Amino acid sequence: MKRIQKLHLRNFKAFRDQEFDFTGGPHDPDGRNVLVYGNNGSGKSSVFWALYTFLQSVGKTPPTDIAKYFVPLRDGAPETYESLRYVFAGPDEEASIKLTWADLPGAATVTTQQLGLDKAGADPLNEQQPLSVAQRTRTGPASGTDTTIREALLSSDFIHYRFLQDFYQRSNREGVNLWPVFMRDLFPFYQTPLFSTPAGNPQYLEEVLRIVLETAHSRRRWEKKPKEEFEADYITRANEAIGLFVNSVQTNANAFLRDQFLGGDESLQIELNFTKQLTFDLLRFAPLSAIQREWRNNIEDLAIILSVRALRPGHSEVRHYRPQSFLNEAQLTRIALAVRLGALLTRPANSTLKLLCLDDLLISLDMGNRKHVLDWLFGDNGKYCQEYQIFFFTHDRELYRMLKHYIGRPHSGKWRVLELVNNEQFPKPQPSLLDGDSNDHFTQAWRRFQAEDFPACANYLRKETERLLKEILPPADLYMYPNEKGETIPMPMGTQLDKLQQLFIKLGKGDNMGKLHDLQLFKQILLNPLSHDSFSTTVYQSELHTMLVDTIPELQKMRRSVVAELPSTGQKLIYLTETDSENTRYTYTIELYETLWAYTFPDGSVAYSHPACQVLERIDDKGKKTVFNKKQGTCEGLADGYRRICFALGKKPEGGGQPIPLLPKPLHTIITTTI
């Protein structure tokens, strides 16, 4: 059994660069079922279509069939109109979907594959430059040889709310013809025993239809056989295969409708009739596109008609051939779900990676009918939650709360809950990812922003800023000395922000503050006023959004960690090793008077604090010891001590030409806490 651990989208649909982690964290690396909540436009469907596109790629040939989803969209170039590329991406930027999956349990074997276009190369849709296509199309699913992904495609299902529209977005004069639905969503995944592959395996129904169509169009082939023989070998068997599949879907759909929605009642039944079937003349004279991959569009005038049979005690049976005129939207939704989930039960069961992706599937149902579907999904001792990796997407807050209740039940498996947020009024919407199980200040700020409760949003942003400053600044920069009552008083936020700027400058990062330069401004116009008088202060919505998407995430990247901490009693010694110009190795014993900190900055660089210290002694590699008195060994800081050591050894320290000499990076190459 395998599960997806991570999904990384780069310039795909709504996302510029976003990684989704579906595990339980470093100590629980197994991929989980996933619940994603977000308002319209927040990027939920982008995740849905990323998973769908990745799995579908195994059946795409040539490479341009994959590349078309990642190329820049160009006016007047129809070959780019299927692009799913992030619209604000530059023409030379990478666009890709990266998927990581692993075995259960424990993620013993981890596999990562990437699909998309890199930064280099010519136009990948130019058929005159096939090499550039190969260079820009990543290996992996695009090659069509990955067994795991191919099996996952055939065993998984992606059910989108638009699927339901095929059932009831028709006039009352029309019947409901589900042939396009079967062609698009069902035939590619059903194996019929009536046709075999060259290897002797059952053939997929979509492939059967392609072969029949091409054979009917091939004059060289059909002229060698009488029409009757061709019909017996191909058309009659193909119609029989389609009929058997349609009947199996009907049987499963009625069982689902009866057991999940009607409480065992069989008074309402679905009928699927393959009324307009394949004929030789229909196939022979159908227009065959020169582009073979569009052959599906050339099989027309076929029909699988949906009707409803109503059985009422004491009354005659009634058939409704236009159910959209007889049933309401909720009832039609139940039928559509029954048909689609009935087809799911015909899928191969032997895949090690099986996904069930449901995008806003229950929005047309009331709470009672939603409960019926969720009872099925989470019932049978969690059968489907264990057999499939479920991805459930919704924008409905009540359904989201309902689902969170269900996933907390026994046997529902482990779940990862995520929230996506976006604000459509900004020119370049950037979805942000939140932990749906979290109620921290930052998550609450986003939720208040989405609800347009801007004063509360600002209040939570202030709390998050205070929390982060406590994690980043050393204790001496956070608190004032005890007052006359002996109380330690926190410094005002403005003072703490000044200390943050001084920290950047002191450690040689003054030019790297970037988006953090605006913290003081935001503190003055947003955080401070709104915390005291939220009703009379003008709320700057754009600035709040900037804090949410830029400033606070940048501050969250900063870290302060202990390298060497002062004990409550006794000395704290560290040992610094360096060589002189003749390559003689010396180990210096240094006593720290302050804690030695390591700071990670938003750009990923690391710098170290300069605690006051004293060099006590040194020992060379032959065991000769030199002891320093207090005047000789006292240093303004560790960097000052290192600079003096280097000059004494005839070496120039790294960063020695700067106003405040910096310690080498990485620090662990010259300093240890034990000898």
C-alpha positions in Angstrom: 0.0 0.0 0.0 1.3 3.4 -1.0 0.2 7.0 -0.1 1.1 10.4 -1.5 3.3 12.3 1.0 3.8 15.6 -0.8 2.7 17.6 -3.8 4.8 20.6 -5.0 3.3 22.9 -7.5 5.4 25.5 -9.4 3.6 27.9 -11.7 0.6 25.6 -12.0 -2.9 27.1 -12.1 -3.4 29.3 -8.9 0.0 28.5 -7.4 3.3 30.1 -8.1 5.4 27.9 -5.7 3.6 25.8 -3.1 4.4 22.5 -1.4 1.6 20.5 0.2 2.6 18.1 3.0 0.0 15.3 3.5 1.9 13.5 6.2 1.6 13.7 10.0 5.0 15.4 10.3 8.6 14.2 10.6 7.7 11.6 13.2 4.7 10.3 11.2 5.8 10.2 7.5 2.9 8.2 6.2 0.6 10.0 3.7 -2.8 10.7 5.1 -6.3 11.2 3.8 -6.7 15.0 3.1 -9.5 17.4 3.8 -9.1 20.8 2.1 -11.3 23.8 2.8 -11.2 27.2 1.0 -13.5 29.8 -0.5 -14.1 30.1 -4.2 -10.8 31.1 -6.0 -8.6 29.9 -3.1 -6.9 27.2 -5.2 -8.7 24.0 -4.1 -9.4 22.9 -7.7 -5.8 23.6 -8.6 -4.8 20.8 -6.2 -7.5 18.5 -7.6 -6.4 19.1 -11.3 -2.8 18.8 -10.4 -3.3 15.2 -9.1 -5.6 14.4 -12.1 -3.1 15.8 -14.6 -0.2 13.9 -13.1 -2.0 10.6 -13.1 -3.4 11.2 -16.6 0.1 11.9 -18.0 0.9 8.2 -18.3 -1.5 7.9 -21.2 -0.2 11.0 -23.0 1.9 10.6 -26.2 3.7 12.3 -27.8 5.4 14.6 -25.2 3.6 17.6 -26.6 0.4 16.2 -25.2 1.9 16.8 -21.8 3.7 20.0 -22.6 0.5 21.8 -23.7 -0.6 22.0 -20.1 2.5 23.9 -19.0 3.3 26.3 -21.8 2.6 30.1 -21.6 -0.9 31.0 -22.9 -0.7 33.1 -26.1 -3.4 34.9 -27.9 -3.9 33.6 -31.5 -2.2 30.3 -30.7 -4.9 27.7 -30.2 -2.3 25.0 -29.4 -1.7 26.9 -26.0 -5.4 27.2 -25.1 -5.3 24.1 -22.8 -2.5 25.6 -20.7 -2.8 25.3 -17.0 0.2 27.5 -16.3 0.1 30.2 -13.6 -1.0 33.3 -15.6 1.6 35.6 -13.9 4.6 33.3 -14.6 7.3 34.6 -16.8 7.7 32.9 -20.2 11.0 31.2 -19.2 10.0 30.1 -15.7 9.6 26.5 -14.8 6.1 25.1 -14.5 5.8 21.7 -12.9 3.9 19.2 -10.7 6.1 17.2 -8.4 4.6 14.2 -6.5 6.2 12.2 -3.7 4.7 8.9 -2.5 5.9 6.2 -0.1 5.0 2.7 1.2 2.9 2.2 4.3 3.7 2.0 7.1 6.8 4.0 7.9 7.6 5.3 4.4 10.3 2.7 3.9 10.5 3.4 0.1 10.0 6.9 -1.1 9.6 7.8 -4.8 9.5 11.3 -6.3 8.6 12.2 -9.9 8.2 15.5 -11.6 6.1 16.5 -14.6 6.3 19.8 -16.5 8.6 22.1 -18.2 11.9 23.5 -17.0 13.4 27.0 -17.6 15.4 26.2 -20.8 14.6 25.3 -24.4 12.6 26.4 -27.4 8.8 26.3 -27.9 7.8 22.8 -26.8 4.8 22.8 -29.0 6.8 23.4 -32.2 6.6 20.1 -33.9 9.8 21.0 -35.9 11.8 21.0 -32.7 11.2 17.6 -31.1 14.5 17.7 -29.2 13.4 20.7 -27.3 10.3 18.9 -26.3 12.3 16.0 -24.9 14.6 18.4 -23.1 11.8 20.4 -21.5 9.5 17.6 -20.6 10.5 15.9 -17.4 11.0 12.2 -17.3 8.8 10.1 -15.1 5.1 9.8 -15.8 5.6 11.4 -19.2 7.4 8.3 -20.3 4.3 6.2 -19.8 6.4 3.4 -18.2 5.7 4.0 -14.5 3.7 1.0 -13.2 2.6 2.6 -10.0 1.1 5.7 -11.6 -0.5 3.8 -14.4 -2.2 1.4 -11.9 -3.1 4.4 -9.7 -4.8 6.1 -12.7 -6.9 3.0 -13.5 -7.9 2.3 -9.9 -8.5 5.9 -8.8 -11.4 8.3 -9.4 -11.7 12.0 -9.6 -15.3 13.3 -9.2 -15.8 17.0 -9.7 -19.0 18.9 -9.1 -19.2 19.7 -12.8 -19.7 16.0 -13.5 -23.2 16.4 -12.0 -24.1 19.1 -14.5 -24.3 16.4 -17.2 -27.4 15.0 -15.4 -29.6 18.0 -15.0 -28.4 21.0 -17.1 -30.7 20.1 -19.9 -34.1 21.4 -21.1 -37.2 19.4 -20.2 -37.6 18.5 -23.9 -34.3 16.6 -24.0 -33.4 13.2 -22.6 -30.3 12.7 -20.5 -27.7 11.2 -22.8 -24.7 10.0 -20.7 -22.6 8.8 -23.6 -20.2 11.8 -23.3 -19.8 11.0 -19.6 -19.1 7.4 -20.2 -16.6 8.3 -22.9 -14.8 10.9 -20.9 -14.9 9.5 -17.4 -15.6 5.7 -17.4 -14.6 3.9 -20.5 -10.8 4.6 -20.1 -10.8 2.6 -16.8 -13.0 -0.4 -17.6 -11.4 -3.7 -18.8 -13.6 -5.9 -20.9 -12.9 -9.7 -21.2 -14.4 -9.7 -24.7 -11.2 -8.1 -26.1 -7.6 -8.9 -25.3 -4.3 -7.1 -25.5 -1.3 -8.6 -27.3 -0.2 -9.9 -23.9 -3.5 -11.6 -23.3 -4.9 -9.2 -20.7 -8.4 -7.8 -20.9 -8.5 -4.6 -23.0 -9.7 -1.3 -21.8 -13.0 -0.2 -23.4 -11.7 3.2 -24.5 -8.9 1.4 -26.4 -11.4 -1.0 -27.9 -13.4 1.9 -29.3 -10.3 3.5 -30.7 -9.3 0.3 -32.5 -12.8 -0.3 -33.9 -12.9 3.3 -35.2 -9.5 3.2 -36.8 -10.1 -0.3 -38.3 -13.4 0.9 -39.9 -11.5 3.8 -41.5 -8.7 1.7 -42.7 -9.6 0.8 -46.4 -6.7 -1.7 -46.5 -8.1 -3.7 -43.6 -11.8 -3.7 -44.1 -11.8 -4.4 -47.8 -10.0 -7.7 -47.1 -12.9 -8.8 -44.9 -16.6 -9.0 -45.8 -18.6 -6.3 -44.0 -20.5 -9.0 -42.0 -17.3 -10.6 -40.8 -15.9 -7.2 -39.7 -19.1 -6.4 -37.8 -19.0 -9.8 -36.0 -15.3 -9.5 -35.1 -15.4 -5.9 -34.0 -18.7 -4.0 -33.9 -21.0 -6.7 -32.4 -18.5 -7.5 -29.6 -17.8 -3.8 -28.9 -21.5 -3.2 -28.5 -21.8 -6.2 -26.3 -18.9 -5.1 -24.1 -20.4 -1.6 -23.7 -23.8 -3.1 -22.8 -22.3 -5.4 -20.2 -20.4 -2.4 -18.6 -23.5 -0.2 -18.6 -25.5 -3.0 -17.0 -22.9 -3.4 -14.2 -22.9 0.3 -13.5 -26.7 0.3 -13.4 -26.7 -2.6 -10.9 -24.2 -1.0 -8.6 -25.9 2.4 -8.9 -29.3 1.0 -7.9 -27.7 -0.8 -4.9 -26.0 2.4 -3.8 -29.2 4.4 -4.2 -31.3 1.8 -2.3 -28.9 1.3 0.6 -27.5 4.8 1.1 -30.4 7.2 0.1 -33.6 5.2 0.2 -33.1 3.1 3.4 -33.5 -0.2 1.6 -36.6 1.0 -0.4 -36.6 0.0 -4.1 -39.4 2.2 -5.2 -37.1 4.4 -7.3 -34.7 2.7 -9.7 -32.2 3.9 -12.3 -32.2 2.6 -15.9 -29.3 3.0 -18.3 -30.1 2.0 -21.9 -27.5 1.8 -24.6 -30.0 2.8 -27.3 -27.9 4.1 -30.2 -25.2 1.6 -30.8 -22.1 1.3 -33.0 -22.8 0.4 -36.7 -20.4 -0.1 -39.6 -21.8 2.8 -41.6 -21.6 5.1 -38.6 -18.0 4.3 -38.0 -17.0 4.1 -41.7 -18.3 7.5 -42.7 -17.6 9.4 -39.4 -15.0 12.1 -40.0 -11.6 10.9 -38.9 -9.4 13.7 -37.6 -5.8 13.8 -38.9 -4.9 14.3 -35.2 -5.3 10.8 -33.8 -5.5 11.9 -30.2 -8.8 13.6 -30.9 -10.5 10.4 -32.1 -13.0 10.5 -29.2 -14.7 13.6 -30.8 -15.4 11.6 -33.9 -17.7 9.0 -32.5 -21.1 10.8 -32.5 -24.8 9.9 -32.6 -24.4 7.3 -29.9 -26.5 7.3 -26.7 -26.7 5.9 -23.2 -30.0 7.2 -22.0 -30.8 7.7 -18.3 -34.3 7.1 -17.2 -36.0 6.6 -13.8 -38.5 3.9 -12.9 -40.9 4.7 -10.1 -42.7 1.8 -8.3 -45.6 2.7 -6.0 -47.6 0.1 -4.1 -51.1 -0.1 -5.6 -50.2 1.8 -8.7 -48.8 0.9 -12.1 -45.1 1.3 -12.8 -44.1 4.8 -14.1 -41.0 5.5 -16.3 -39.6 9.0 -16.6 -37.4 9.4 -19.7 -36.6 13.0 -18.9 -35.9 12.7 -15.1 -34.7 16.4 -14.9 -38.4 17.4 -15.4 -39.6 15.0 -12.7 -36.9 15.2 -10.0 -35.5 18.1 -8.1 -31.8 19.0 -8.1 -31.1 17.1 -4.9 -32.7 14.0 -6.2 -30.8 14.2 -9.5 -27.6 14.7 -7.5 -28.3 11.5 -5.6 -28.8 9.7 -8.9 -25.6 11.2 -10.4 -23.6 10.1 -7.3 -25.1 6.6 -7.5 -24.1 6.3 -11.2 -20.6 7.6 -10.6 -19.9 5.6 -7.4 -21.5 2.6 -9.0 -18.9 2.9 -11.8 -16.1 3.2 -9.2 -16.9 -0.3 -7.9 -16.0 -1.7 -11.4 -12.4 -0.3 -11.1 -9.4 -2.7 -10.7 -8.8 -3.4 -7.1 -5.1 -4.5 -7.2 -3.4 -1.1 -7.3 -1.0 -0.2 -4.4 -1.9 3.5 -4.8 -5.6 4.4 -5.1 -6.9 7.9 -4.9 -10.5 9.1 -4.4 -10.7 12.8 -5.1 -14.0 14.6 -4.5 -14.3 18.3 -5.3 -17.4 20.0 -3.9 -19.4 16.9 -4.6 -22.2 17.4 -2.1 -23.0 21.1 -2.5 -26.4 20.4 -4.0 -27.5 18.2 -1.1 -29.1 19.1 2.2 -27.6 18.0 5.4 -29.7 14.8 5.6 -28.6 13.6 2.1 -25.0 14.7 2.8 -25.1 12.5 5.9 -26.1 9.5 3.8 -23.1 9.9 1.5 -20.7 10.4 4.4 -22.1 7.4 6.2 -21.2 5.4 3.2 -17.8 6.9 2.8 -16.8 6.5 6.4 -18.8 3.4 7.1 -18.1 -0.3 6.9 -15.3 0.1 9.6 -13.5 2.7 7.5 -13.2 0.4 4.4 -12.9 3.2 1.9 -10.8 5.4 4.2 -8.3 2.6 4.4 -8.5 1.3 0.8 -8.2 4.8 -0.8 -6.2 7.9 -0.1 -9.2 10.3 0.0 -8.9 14.0 -1.0 -12.0 15.9 -0.1 -12.3 19.5 -1.3 -15.1 21.9 -0.2 -15.9 25.6 0.0 -18.9 25.0 2.2 -18.2 25.8 5.9 -21.0 23.7 7.3 -19.9 20.7 5.2 -16.3 21.3 6.3 -17.4 21.2 10.0 -19.5 18.1 9.3 -16.5 16.4 7.7 -14.2 17.3 10.6 -16.7 15.5 12.9 -16.6 12.4 10.7 -12.8 12.2 10.4 -12.6 12.2 14.2 -14.6 8.9 14.4 -12.9 5.5 15.0 -11.8 3.6 11.9 -11.8 6.8 9.7 -8.0 6.6 9.4 -5.5 9.5 9.8 -6.4 12.8 8.2 -4.5 16.0 7.3 -6.8 19.1 7.4 -5.7 22.1 5.3 -7.2 25.5 4.6 -6.6 27.6 1.6 -7.3 31.3 1.7 -7.2 34.0 -1.0 -8.6 37.5 -1.6 -9.9 38.0 -5.1 -9.8 41.8 -5.0 -6.0 41.9 -5.2 -4.4 42.0 -8.7 -2.2 38.9 -8.2 -4.0 36.4 -6.0 -1.7 34.3 -4.0 -3.4 31.4 -2.1 -2.0 30.8 1.4 -1.9 27.4 3.0 -3.0 27.0 6.7 -3.1 24.1 9.0 -6.8 23.3 9.3 -6.3 21.8 12.8 -4.6 24.9 14.1 -6.1 27.8 16.0 -2.9 29.8 16.3 -2.8 33.5 16.0 -1.8 33.6 12.3 -4.5 31.1 11.2 -7.1 33.1 13.2 -5.9 36.3 11.5 -6.5 34.8 8.1 -9.9 33.6 9.1 -10.9 37.0 10.4 -9.6 38.6 7.2 -11.7 36.2 5.1 -14.7 37.1 7.2 -13.9 40.9 6.7 -13.5 41.4 10.4 -10.4 43.5 9.9 -10.0 44.9 13.5 -9.9 41.3 14.8 -7.5 40.3 12.0 -5.1 43.1 13.1 -5.4 42.1 16.7 -4.4 38.5 15.9 -1.5 39.8 13.7 -0.2 41.8 16.6 -0.3 38.7 18.8 1.5 36.7 16.2 4.2 39.4 15.8 4.7 39.4 19.6 5.0 35.7 19.6 7.6 35.6 16.8 9.7 38.4 18.4 9.8 36.3 21.6 11.2 33.4 19.6 13.7 35.5 17.6 15.1 38.1 20.0 17.4 37.1 22.9 15.8 37.6 26.4 17.9 40.7 27.1 16.2 42.4 24.2 12.7 41.5 25.3 12.4 42.7 28.9 13.3 45.7 30.9 15.2 45.5 34.2 12.9 44.8 37.2 11.1 47.8 38.5 10.9 49.0 42.1 8.5 46.1 42.8 10.9 43.6 41.4 8.8 42.9 38.3 10.3 42.1 34.9 8.4 44.3 32.3 8.2 43.4 28.6 9.6 46.0 26.3 7.0 47.8 24.1 6.6 46.3 20.6 8.2 49.3 19.0 11.3 48.9 21.1 11.4 45.2 20.2 11.2 46.0 16.5 14.1 48.4 16.9 16.0 45.6 18.6 15.2 43.4 15.6 16.6 45.9 13.2 19.7 46.3 15.4 20.2 42.5 15.4 20.3 42.5 11.5 22.8 45.3 11.5 25.0 43.9 14.3 25.3 40.5 12.5 26.0 42.0 9.1 22.6 41.5 7.7 21.4 45.1 7.6 20.8 45.0 3.8 18.8 41.8 4.0 15.7 43.0 6.0 13.6 43.2 2.8 9.9 43.0 3.6 10.6 43.3 7.4 11.5 47.0 6.9 7.7 47.6 6.9 7.1 46.1 10.4 7.5 49.4 12.2 5.2 51.2 9.7 2.5 48.5 10.0 2.8 48.6 13.8 2.0 52.3 13.8 -0.9 52.3 11.3 -2.4 48.9 12.0 -1.4 46.9 15.0 -1.2 49.6 17.6 -4.3 51.7 16.9 -6.6 48.7 16.2 -5.6 47.0 19.4 -7.0 50.0 21.4 -9.8 51.5 19.4 -11.0 49.2 16.6 -14.2 51.2 15.9 -12.8 54.6 15.2 -9.6 53.7 13.3 -9.5 53.5 9.5 -8.7 49.9 8.5 -6.2 49.6 5.7 -7.3 46.3 4.1 -4.5 46.2 1.5 -1.8 46.6 4.3 -3.4 43.8 6.3 -3.2 41.5 3.3 0.4 42.5 2.8 1.2 41.5 6.4 -0.6 38.2 5.9 1.0 37.1 2.6 4.4 38.8 2.8 5.6 40.4 6.1 4.6 37.8 8.7 5.5 34.8 6.6 9.0 36.4 6.2 9.3 36.9 9.9 8.2 33.2 10.5 11.3 32.1 8.5 13.6 33.5 11.2 15.0 31.2 13.9 17.1 31.6 17.1 18.7 28.5 18.4 21.2 27.8 21.2 24.8 26.8 20.4 26.2 27.1 23.9 24.0 28.1 26.9 25.3 29.5 30.2 24.6 27.1 33.1 22.9 28.3 36.3 26.1 27.7 38.2 29.7 27.2 37.1 31.5 28.0 33.9 30.5 27.5 30.3 33.5 26.6 28.3 33.8 26.2 24.5 36.8 25.1 22.5 38.0 26.8 19.3 40.4 25.1 17.0 42.6 26.9 14.4 45.9 26.5 12.6 48.7 29.0 12.2 50.6 29.8 9.0 52.8 26.8 9.5 49.8 24.5 9.9 50.4 23.9 13.6 47.0 23.1 15.2 45.9 25.0 18.4 42.9 24.5 20.6 41.7 27.5 22.6 39.6 27.2 25.8 37.2 30.1 26.0 34.8 31.0 28.8 31.5 32.5 27.7 29.8 35.2 29.8 26.7 35.1 27.7 24.7 32.5 25.7 26.0 31.9 22.2 23.1 32.0 19.7 22.7 31.0 16.1 20.3 33.1 14.0 18.7 31.8 10.8 17.5 34.7 8.5 14.7 34.8 6.0 17.1 34.2 3.1 18.3 31.0 4.8 21.7 32.4 5.8 23.0 31.8 9.4 24.9 34.2 11.6 26.1 33.9 15.2 25.9 36.2 18.2 28.9 37.8 19.7 28.8 36.9 23.4 31.3 38.5 25.8 34.0 36.0 26.7 37.5 35.4 27.9 40.2 33.2 26.2 41.7 31.2 29.1 44.4 29.1 27.5 45.6 27.3 24.4 47.2 23.9 23.7 49.1 23.1 20.5 49.1 19.7 18.8 52.3 18.7 20.7 50.6 19.4 24.1 52.3 22.7 24.9 50.0 24.9 27.0 49.8 28.7 27.1 47.7 30.4 29.8 46.4 33.9 29.3 45.7 36.4 32.1 42.5 38.3 32.3 43.9 41.4 30.5 45.2 39.2 27.6 42.2 37.0 27.3 39.2 39.3 27.8 37.3 40.0 24.6 34.4 42.3 23.6 32.8 39.4 21.9 33.5 36.0 20.4 34.1 37.5 17.0 36.6 39.9 18.5 38.3 37.0 20.3 38.5 35.0 17.0 39.9 38.0 15.2 42.6 38.4 17.8 43.4 34.7 17.7 43.8 34.8 13.9 46.1 37.8 13.9 48.2 36.1 16.6 48.5 33.1 14.3 49.3 35.1 11.3 46.0 34.6 9.6 43.2 36.9 8.4 39.8 35.9 9.7 36.8 35.6 7.4 35.0 38.9 7.5 37.9 40.6 9.1 37.7 43.6 6.9 34.1 44.5 8.0 33.4 46.8 10.9 32.3 43.9 13.1 34.4 40.8 12.2 32.1 37.8 11.6 32.7 34.3 12.7 33.4 31.7 10.0 30.5 29.8 8.6 29.8 27.1 9.5 30.7 27.7 13.1 30.8 24.0 14.0 34.0 23.6 11.9 36.0 25.5 14.5 34.1 25.4 17.8 33.0 22.5 20.0 31.5 22.4 23.5 33.6 19.4 24.5 37.2 18.6 24.1 
